[in-house]
Amino acid sequence: MSKRLSENEKEKLLEAVSIALASGLAIEASVHKPGNVSPLKPAKNMYYHGFILASIGISHSIKNLLIEVERSGKSDCVDLGYILRRLYEGGEALHGMGNLHLGFVFLISPLVGALPSYINTYFAEPRYLLGARELYSVLLDRAYEYLLTCGKGSRLIHVWSVLRKIIDPDSYLHRGSTPDIYVSDDAMKSFWDLVYYGKETDLILRELYSNYQISRKYSREIVFCEDKDLYTRIHDVFLEISSNYLDTHIARRNSVADAYLLRENMRLCAGKEGSFRDECLDLFDKAYRERGINPGSIADIVAFMISLRYIVRVLEDFSLSR
């Protein structure tokens, strides 16, 4: 049985884990995809450098949260709304471009909450020698367990404060053709309520409610690929998800019809090969940018998959070095 981490080891691990978790946001935006931000392609007043700055800010917020929880000795349940607010505000502190990362923060918050307890036990038990594939599944399991256990006792006041900044300072909910949450305000009391009531109209909340169903289905190609293949895998996974799921960010900000059209267009392009596929994607990419259509929900899920890749790598490297 391995000994527990020393204080010096733990500090280094918390820093590495924080960078790994936040990295997905910037790396995902590095890959050119239809309608999304990339280094030479902005989208609706959002620019690539904003994602780099947001990733740095989120990384600092994660580390500060992990240290705060570690020092308090209360790692069982930290308010998920509080975690989300800290990460969101850390991400927006420098770039000034508005909401670039709310969906991403929703996805990583349960994992951030689960990490302090997990790290404290991981290296003290024989199973710390788990292979990467088993470790990947365990991390998703822990995140979902944390959501179920702690989400039901987490207040929404912190989440409302974030949503009001993004949507309207005088309203709790966005009520459009596809509202974020279509339920009376009084019905929601916890973070879990938000996930439960929002799952029908928001792809990110559905991903949380379904125990990271899309991530479990598609992310192995990203998590376990060689470095030289990473950008290609990110692009291909994005295309595959876009061909099978409606992007609810588009449904809300544009229209349900646009969300359906994007899915069908991506299916059309995915069925082609070589230069024909590239030409198909370029054609739709131009049209999406002209109309301000940005598949942000799917991009957030892909970014989360990239974060999984690097947190698995960090934990594996620490395991092998001990």
Disulfide bonds with the S-S distance in Angstrom:
Cys77-Cys150 1.96
Cys269-Cys280 2.02
